[in-house]
Amino acid sequence: MRIITKKAFFLLLFLVISVSATGCSLFNQKPELEKSVKQKVVNHLVSEGYKENEFSVDVEYHAAGASKMGGPYAIQVKFNDEKNVIYYYKYDYNSKSKEITQYGVAPLQSKEDKNFKHAE
């Protein structure tokens, strides 16, 4: 049986690590870019009757956040006429309909406030 030389061993090791790293990164890719999801949220809100200048949308991707935020996308919407409230949305990217739904509301100041103008 022939012993592998040091050079061949390190070349083989480098190849295995490179393939492993590339393969692992393929599994961690985002289903969609945040910009695409943000546009879908904007389209959803416009379809609900809002104008684009009445709200702001923030979308962040968190691979580990699927169980905490209703999906890997943390979607927050603030309406200009209610700046002390954040509305949380989820994007069901696995479904055929790719539905966007509101799943939470959080007042930033008065926790007793229950009169949310934009609750769906």
Order of alpha helices (4+ residues) and beta strands (2+ residues): alpha-alpha-beta-beta-beta-beta
